[in-house]
Amino acid sequence: MSTHKAPGVSTIPSLAFQKAITIRHLRVIAALSELKLVARVSEALNVSQPAVSKQIAELERIVGAPIVTRERNRLFLTPIGQRLAEYARQALNQLDRAAFDIEAMASGVSGSVSVGVVSSVAPTLLPGAIALFKGSTPQASISIKEGHFVELLPELETGELDVLIARIWQPQELPGIAQLGLFAEPVVVVAGRNHQLAKRADLDWSDVVDFPWILPQANSVARRAIDALFAGYGLTPPANTIASLSLTLNLALLEAIPALGLMPQRLAQAHAARGDIVSLPLDTRGLLSEARCFWRSEQVDTNPTLTFFLKCLEKTTDDLKTIPFG
């Protein structure tokens, strides 16, 4: 039985391709798709630039077609290179997940971890982190407590909580507490879809200060940051306020009354896509944009379940960072 191919079109024997391709090739093409420059890929992978160029040449020889085009000192992937990079990222992600699972199984993690989290971070970060954690350590247990930073920090210090995740304003060192930056995400002003300002494209902060506002509790770090934001615009903070941490209640309030609120951009986009709310064109000046996690410094040596959960948080936030805002 004979096989035919169109003139000028090469074929890649599947088995030969699988035998020739290596993890190094996958890492180079995946990094190249993001970084564009051989020098940056070299730095990211901690290999020499000639080694990167060699991997690219080997890939083109394996594939039998160009995977990059060169423009000055930048490299751009051809359509074949782009498709190969997509599969490379998928394969590397699977290997990363396998490493998580095998590490968890080998370590026999089966304890518990208690997590304190502010409500503005919980819906974005925790579902992915918990799914990764429980998928790798089904025998381990996890408990979640929502609150605000000032309320949760003493519980972290006394050991009632193992880890605290919060949005930060004016970050500072805390004695005996380790901390790690997770991700940065803008906070936006939101309103119900029928609010009188919903279709305004030319808003100023002075236009919104007299409306009812749904805000965090008065003694919270977030509330102090919001008050400072209004002061920075030369305004007295809103007097007509509702203090609430409940996302479900806040969404219902935005629909029921002409109130305004603040929400992380990713969460606001999701609810706006459902037609629940709209984002208003106001500059929040990086308000509470950074999320960090905190834990007692000595605890990672004695609580392997906490150590693994921190790794799950890092893995989840690495994935979040690859999703562009907007």
C-alpha positions as CSV (number, residue, x, y, z in Angstrom):
1,M,0.0,0.0,0.0
2,S,1.5,3.3,-1.0
3,T,1.0,6.7,0.5
4,H,0.9,10.1,-1.2
5,K,1.6,13.6,-0.2
6,A,1.1,17.0,-1.8
7,P,4.1,18.3,-3.7
8,G,6.4,20.4,-1.5
9,V,4.8,19.3,1.8
10,S,7.0,17.3,4.1
11,T,5.8,14.7,6.6
12,I,7.0,14.1,10.1
13,P,7.0,10.4,11.1
14,S,5.3,10.4,14.5
15,L,7.6,7.9,16.2
16,A,10.8,9.6,14.9
17,F,9.4,13.0,16.1
18,Q,8.7,11.5,19.6
19,K,12.1,10.0,19.9
20,A,13.9,13.2,18.7
21,I,12.1,15.8,20.8
22,T,13.4,16.5,24.3
23,I,12.4,18.4,27.4
24,R,15.1,21.0,26.5
25,H,13.5,21.6,23.1
26,L,10.1,22.1,24.8
27,R,11.4,24.5,27.3
28,V,13.2,26.6,24.6
29,I,10.2,26.9,22.3
30,A,7.8,27.7,25.2
31,A,10.2,30.4,26.5
32,L,10.8,31.7,23.0
33,S,7.1,32.2,22.4
34,E,6.9,34.5,25.5
35,L,10.3,36.2,25.6
36,K,11.1,36.7,21.8
37,L,14.9,37.3,22.4
38,V,17.5,34.5,22.6
39,A,19.3,36.5,25.3
40,R,16.1,36.5,27.5
41,V,15.5,32.8,26.9
42,S,19.1,32.1,27.7
43,E,18.8,34.0,31.0
44,A,15.4,32.5,31.9
45,L,16.7,28.9,31.3
46,N,20.2,29.5,32.7
47,V,21.9,28.3,29.5
48,S,24.2,29.9,27.0
49,Q,22.8,31.8,24.0
50,P,24.6,29.4,21.6
51,A,22.9,26.5,23.4
52,V,19.5,28.2,22.8
53,S,20.3,28.7,19.1
54,K,21.4,25.1,18.8
55,Q,18.1,23.9,20.3
56,I,16.2,26.0,17.8
57,A,18.2,24.6,14.9
58,E,17.6,21.1,16.2
59,L,13.8,21.7,16.4
60,E,13.7,23.0,12.8
61,R,15.6,19.9,11.7
62,I,13.2,17.6,13.6
63,V,10.1,19.4,12.3
64,G,11.5,19.8,8.8
65,A,10.3,23.4,8.5
66,P,11.2,26.8,9.9
67,I,9.8,27.5,13.4
68,V,11.1,31.1,13.7
69,T,11.6,34.1,11.6
70,R,14.2,36.7,12.5
71,E,13.7,40.5,12.5
72,R,16.8,42.4,13.7
73,N,17.6,40.8,17.0
74,R,14.1,39.5,17.7
75,L,12.7,36.1,16.9
76,F,9.0,35.5,15.9
77,L,7.4,32.1,15.7
78,T,6.1,30.9,12.4
79,P,2.6,29.3,12.4
80,I,4.2,25.9,12.9
81,G,6.4,27.3,15.7
82,Q,3.3,28.8,17.4
83,R,1.5,25.5,17.3
84,L,4.6,23.6,18.6
85,A,4.9,26.2,21.4
86,E,1.2,25.6,22.4
87,Y,1.8,21.8,22.7
88,A,5.1,22.4,24.5
89,R,3.4,24.5,27.2
90,Q,0.7,21.8,27.6
91,A,3.3,19.1,28.0
92,L,5.4,21.1,30.5
93,N,2.3,22.0,32.5
94,Q,1.5,18.3,32.7
95,L,5.0,17.5,33.9
96,D,4.8,20.2,36.5
97,R,1.5,18.7,37.7
98,A,3.0,15.3,37.8
99,A,5.9,16.7,39.9
100,F,3.3,18.1,42.4
101,D,1.4,14.8,42.6
102,I,4.5,12.6,43.0
103,E,6.0,14.9,45.6
104,A,2.8,14.9,47.6
105,M,2.5,11.1,47.4
106,A,6.1,10.5,48.2
107,S,6.0,12.8,51.2
108,G,2.8,11.3,52.5
109,V,1.2,14.6,53.2
110,S,-2.0,14.0,55.1
111,G,-2.3,16.7,57.8
112,S,-4.3,19.8,57.8
113,V,-3.9,23.5,57.0
114,S,-6.0,26.4,58.1
115,V,-6.2,29.4,55.8
116,G,-7.4,33.0,56.5
117,V,-8.2,35.0,53.5
118,V,-9.7,38.4,52.6
119,S,-12.9,38.2,50.5
120,S,-11.5,40.1,47.6
121,V,-8.8,37.4,47.0
122,A,-10.8,34.2,47.8
123,P,-12.8,33.7,44.6
124,T,-9.9,34.4,42.3
125,L,-7.1,32.5,43.9
126,L,-8.4,29.8,46.3
127,P,-10.5,27.6,43.9
128,G,-7.4,26.8,41.8
129,A,-5.1,26.4,44.7
130,I,-7.5,24.1,46.6
131,A,-8.2,22.0,43.6
132,L,-4.4,21.5,43.1
133,F,-3.9,20.8,46.8
134,K,-6.8,18.3,47.1
135,G,-6.0,16.7,43.8
136,S,-2.5,15.8,45.0
137,T,-3.3,15.2,48.7
138,P,-6.8,13.8,49.0
139,Q,-6.1,12.7,52.7
140,A,-5.1,16.2,53.8
141,S,-7.8,18.6,55.1
142,I,-8.1,22.4,54.6
143,S,-10.3,24.9,56.4
144,I,-11.0,28.5,55.2
145,K,-11.9,31.5,57.2
146,E,-12.8,34.8,55.5
147,G,-12.2,38.2,57.3
148,H,-10.0,41.3,57.0
149,F,-6.3,41.5,57.7
150,V,-6.5,43.3,61.0
151,E,-8.8,40.6,62.3
152,L,-6.9,37.6,60.9
153,L,-3.3,38.6,61.6
154,P,-3.6,37.9,65.4
155,E,-5.0,34.5,64.7
156,L,-1.9,33.8,62.4
157,E,0.4,35.0,65.2
158,T,-1.2,32.7,67.8
159,G,-1.3,29.7,65.5
160,E,-5.0,29.5,65.0
161,L,-4.3,30.0,61.3
162,D,-1.4,28.5,59.3
163,V,-1.4,31.0,56.4
164,L,-3.0,34.3,55.7
165,I,-3.8,35.7,52.2
166,A,-4.6,39.4,51.9
167,R,-4.4,42.4,49.7
168,I,-1.7,44.8,51.0
169,W,-1.5,48.5,51.5
170,Q,1.8,50.0,52.6
171,P,3.6,46.6,53.0
172,Q,5.9,46.2,56.0
173,E,8.0,43.5,57.7
174,L,6.3,41.6,60.5
175,P,8.4,40.0,63.3
176,G,8.5,36.2,63.0
177,I,6.2,36.3,59.9
178,A,7.4,35.3,56.4
179,Q,5.6,36.7,53.5
180,L,5.4,36.1,49.7
181,G,4.0,38.3,46.9
182,L,1.5,36.3,44.9
183,F,0.1,38.5,42.2
184,A,-0.9,42.1,41.3
185,E,-4.4,42.9,40.1
186,P,-6.2,46.3,39.8
187,V,-9.2,47.0,41.9
188,V,-12.0,48.8,40.0
189,V,-15.1,50.8,41.0
190,V,-18.3,48.9,40.1
191,A,-22.0,49.7,40.0
192,G,-25.3,47.9,39.2
193,R,-26.1,47.6,35.5
194,N,-29.0,50.1,35.9
195,H,-27.1,52.7,37.9
196,Q,-27.4,56.2,36.6
197,L,-23.6,56.4,36.1
198,A,-23.4,53.0,34.3
199,K,-23.0,54.5,30.8
200,R,-21.0,57.6,31.8
201,A,-17.6,57.7,30.1
202,D,-16.3,60.9,31.6
203,L,-16.4,60.4,35.4
204,D,-14.5,62.2,38.1
205,W,-14.1,61.1,41.7
206,S,-16.1,64.1,42.8
207,D,-19.1,62.7,40.8
208,V,-19.2,59.5,42.9
209,V,-18.4,60.5,46.5
210,D,-22.0,61.3,47.5
211,F,-23.5,58.0,46.4
212,P,-24.0,55.1,48.9
213,W,-20.8,53.0,49.0
214,I,-20.3,49.3,49.9
215,L,-17.0,49.2,51.7
216,P,-14.9,47.0,54.0
217,Q,-15.2,47.4,57.8
218,A,-14.0,50.8,59.2
219,N,-11.1,49.2,61.2
220,S,-9.7,47.3,58.3
221,V,-6.5,47.9,56.3
222,A,-8.6,48.0,53.1
223,R,-10.9,50.7,54.5
224,R,-7.9,52.9,55.5
225,A,-6.5,52.5,52.0
226,I,-9.8,53.5,50.5
227,D,-10.0,56.6,52.8
228,A,-6.5,57.5,51.7
229,L,-7.5,57.2,48.0
230,F,-10.3,59.7,48.4
231,A,-8.0,62.0,50.4
232,G,-5.5,61.8,47.6
233,Y,-8.1,63.2,45.2
234,G,-8.8,66.0,47.7
235,L,-12.1,64.5,48.8
236,T,-13.6,63.5,52.2
237,P,-14.4,59.7,52.2
238,P,-18.0,58.7,51.6
239,A,-20.3,59.2,54.6
240,N,-23.2,57.1,53.3
241,T,-21.6,53.6,53.6
242,I,-22.5,49.9,54.1
243,A,-19.8,47.8,55.6
244,S,-20.0,44.3,54.1
245,L,-17.6,41.5,53.2
246,S,-20.2,39.3,51.5
247,L,-19.9,39.1,47.7
248,T,-23.4,37.6,47.4
249,L,-24.9,40.4,49.5
250,N,-22.9,43.1,47.8
251,L,-24.0,42.0,44.3
252,A,-27.6,42.0,45.5
253,L,-27.2,45.5,47.0
254,L,-25.7,46.9,43.8
255,E,-28.8,45.7,42.0
256,A,-31.3,46.9,44.6
257,I,-29.9,50.4,45.4
258,P,-27.8,53.0,43.6
259,A,-24.7,52.0,45.5
260,L,-21.1,51.8,44.3
261,G,-18.4,49.4,45.4
262,L,-14.9,48.1,44.7
263,M,-14.0,44.7,43.2
264,P,-10.9,43.0,41.9
265,Q,-10.7,43.5,38.1
266,R,-10.9,39.8,37.2
267,L,-13.9,39.2,39.4
268,A,-15.6,42.4,38.1
269,Q,-15.0,41.3,34.5
270,A,-16.6,37.9,35.2
271,H,-19.8,39.5,36.7
272,A,-19.9,42.2,34.1
273,A,-19.9,39.4,31.4
274,R,-23.0,38.0,33.1
275,G,-24.7,41.4,33.0
276,D,-24.7,41.8,36.8
277,I,-22.6,44.9,37.1
278,V,-20.5,47.5,35.2
279,S,-17.1,48.9,35.9
280,L,-16.7,52.7,36.0
281,P,-13.9,54.6,34.4
282,L,-12.1,55.8,37.5
283,D,-8.4,55.5,38.3
284,T,-7.9,53.7,41.6
285,R,-4.1,54.4,41.6
286,G,-3.0,50.9,42.3
287,L,-5.3,50.6,45.4
288,L,-4.7,47.3,47.2
289,S,-3.5,45.8,43.9
290,E,-0.9,43.4,45.5
291,A,-1.9,40.1,47.1
292,R,0.5,38.4,49.5
293,C,0.5,35.4,51.8
294,F,1.9,35.3,55.3
295,W,2.9,32.4,57.6
296,R,4.9,31.9,60.8
297,S,8.6,31.6,59.7
298,E,9.4,28.5,61.8
299,Q,6.3,26.6,60.8
300,V,7.4,25.4,57.4
301,D,10.0,23.1,59.1
302,T,7.3,21.4,61.1
303,N,4.2,21.4,59.0
304,P,4.7,19.7,55.6
305,T,1.0,20.2,54.7
306,L,1.5,24.0,55.0
307,T,4.7,23.8,52.9
308,F,2.9,21.9,50.1
309,F,-0.1,24.3,50.2
310,L,2.3,27.2,49.8
311,K,3.7,25.5,46.7
312,C,0.1,25.1,45.4
313,L,-0.4,28.8,45.9
314,E,2.7,29.6,44.0
315,K,1.8,27.3,41.1
316,T,-1.7,28.8,40.9
317,T,-0.5,32.4,40.9
318,D,2.0,31.5,38.2
319,D,-0.9,30.4,36.1
320,L,-2.8,33.6,37.0
321,K,0.1,35.8,35.9
322,T,-0.1,34.3,32.4
323,I,-3.7,35.5,32.0
324,P,-3.7,39.1,30.8
325,F,-6.0,41.6,32.4
326,G,-8.4,43.6,30.2
